[in-house]
Amino acid sequence: QVQLVESGGGLGQTGGSLRLSCAASGRTFSNYAMGWFRQAPGKEREFVAAINWSGGKTYYADSVKGRFTISGDNAKNTVYLQMNSLTPEDTAVYYCAATSTYYTLGYYYLNANVYDYWGVGTQVTVSS
């Protein structure tokens, strides 16, 4: 079992930056990949970014590519999401997720259904 705790959310400004952290505890050795998803009021949960621990391969939604960067510190069992060039469209609750299932094809990690563990989320609000 894995516990995930997000932090770093809050109020940002258009064009500014925020850095989210996700600390994992428990059976972290079984995690193959971790990702970030977000959900705005009235909208469905959407993929933001993911990272594969074994190879360090990263994946990004088109809406955040070039602006957001996902990274991990294996020694600290922590994943980060650096968010730059923020816009009001980035306003949402951001969730950290982890999966203990291995997939040969990386695109599976873009699907929320493959993740086994979820944090409670952290609110990100970007003002204009």
VMD Tcl script that draws the C-alpha trace (Angstrom):
set ca {
  {0.00 0.00 0.00}
  {1.20 3.50 -0.86}
  {0.30 6.80 0.74}
  {0.63 9.99 -1.29}
  {0.64 13.51 0.10}
  {0.63 16.55 -2.17}
  {1.89 19.97 -1.19}
  {2.82 23.28 -2.79}
  {-0.56 24.32 -4.10}
  {-1.92 27.78 -3.62}
  {-2.45 31.04 -5.45}
  {-0.34 31.87 -8.46}
  {-0.31 34.70 -10.96}
  {-0.63 34.56 -14.70}
  {2.87 34.10 -16.07}
  {4.17 33.02 -12.69}
  {5.30 29.69 -11.30}
  {4.37 27.13 -8.69}
  {6.05 23.89 -7.66}
  {4.02 20.94 -6.45}
  {5.46 18.07 -4.46}
  {4.15 14.57 -3.87}
  {5.70 12.54 -1.07}
  {5.15 8.79 -1.19}
  {5.37 6.38 1.70}
  {4.71 2.69 2.20}
  {5.52 0.16 -0.52}
  {7.14 2.72 -2.77}
  {9.52 0.11 -4.16}
  {6.61 -1.40 -6.06}
  {5.82 1.82 -7.96}
  {6.60 1.77 -11.67}
  {5.29 5.22 -12.49}
  {3.77 8.29 -10.90}
  {1.69 11.00 -12.45}
  {-0.17 14.23 -11.97}
  {-3.80 14.75 -12.90}
  {-6.05 17.75 -12.43}
  {-9.74 18.46 -12.25}
  {-11.49 21.79 -12.56}
  {-15.07 22.37 -11.35}
  {-17.57 20.96 -13.81}
  {-14.88 19.20 -15.84}
  {-13.54 15.67 -15.95}
  {-10.23 14.66 -14.48}
  {-7.46 15.10 -17.04}
  {-3.91 13.89 -17.40}
  {-1.13 16.41 -16.80}
  {2.21 14.60 -16.61}
  {3.78 11.27 -15.65}
  {7.21 9.81 -15.04}
  {8.45 6.24 -15.29}
  {10.85 5.45 -12.47}
  {12.94 2.82 -14.24}
  {13.93 4.84 -17.28}
  {12.98 8.35 -16.26}
  {10.76 8.71 -19.30}
  {8.33 11.59 -18.96}
  {4.97 12.26 -20.56}
  {3.00 15.48 -20.84}
  {-0.40 16.64 -21.92}
  {-0.25 18.92 -24.94}
  {-1.76 21.72 -22.88}
  {1.21 21.83 -20.49}
  {4.13 20.66 -22.61}
  {6.90 23.23 -22.59}
  {5.53 24.89 -19.47}
  {5.40 22.11 -16.86}
  {8.19 19.74 -15.88}
  {7.79 16.53 -13.90}
  {10.77 15.15 -12.01}
  {11.47 12.68 -9.25}
  {13.85 12.17 -6.36}
  {13.96 8.44 -5.75}
  {15.96 8.80 -2.54}
  {13.22 10.99 -1.10}
  {10.36 9.06 -2.71}
  {9.09 12.36 -3.98}
  {7.77 13.56 -7.32}
  {7.63 17.21 -8.32}
  {5.67 19.23 -10.82}
  {7.28 22.52 -11.75}
  {4.64 24.75 -13.31}
  {5.81 27.79 -15.24}
  {4.02 30.34 -17.41}
  {0.81 29.76 -15.50}
  {-2.53 30.75 -16.95}
  {-6.02 30.83 -15.40}
  {-6.75 27.66 -17.39}
  {-4.37 25.84 -15.06}
  {-6.71 26.44 -12.12}
  {-7.78 23.06 -10.75}
  {-7.30 20.55 -7.99}
  {-4.10 18.66 -8.74}
  {-3.82 15.01 -7.77}
  {-0.75 12.84 -7.46}
  {-1.06 9.19 -8.45}
  {1.07 6.05 -8.42}
  {0.79 2.68 -10.12}
  {2.34 -0.66 -9.26}
  {1.56 -2.11 -12.69}
  {4.21 -2.31 -15.39}
  {3.29 -1.38 -18.94}
  {5.59 -1.90 -21.89}
  {3.93 0.92 -23.81}
  {4.26 4.23 -22.05}
  {0.99 5.68 -23.29}
  {-0.85 3.55 -20.74}
  {0.45 5.88 -18.03}
  {-1.64 8.68 -19.51}
  {-4.77 6.80 -18.46}
  {-6.03 7.44 -14.93}
  {-7.42 3.92 -14.77}
  {-3.94 2.38 -14.51}
  {-3.14 4.14 -11.23}
  {-3.67 2.34 -7.94}
  {-3.05 5.08 -5.40}
  {-4.12 8.71 -5.21}
  {-3.44 11.68 -3.00}
  {-6.23 13.87 -1.69}
  {-5.28 16.70 -4.02}
  {-4.03 20.25 -3.69}
  {-5.78 23.34 -5.01}
  {-4.02 25.51 -7.57}
  {-5.62 28.84 -8.39}
  {-4.15 31.17 -10.99}
  {-5.34 34.75 -11.01}
  {-5.38 36.99 -14.04}
}
mol new
graphics top color blue
foreach p $ca { graphics top sphere $p radius 0.5 }
foreach p [lrange $ca 0 end-1] q [lrange $ca 1 end] { graphics top cylinder $p $q radius 0.2 }
display resetview
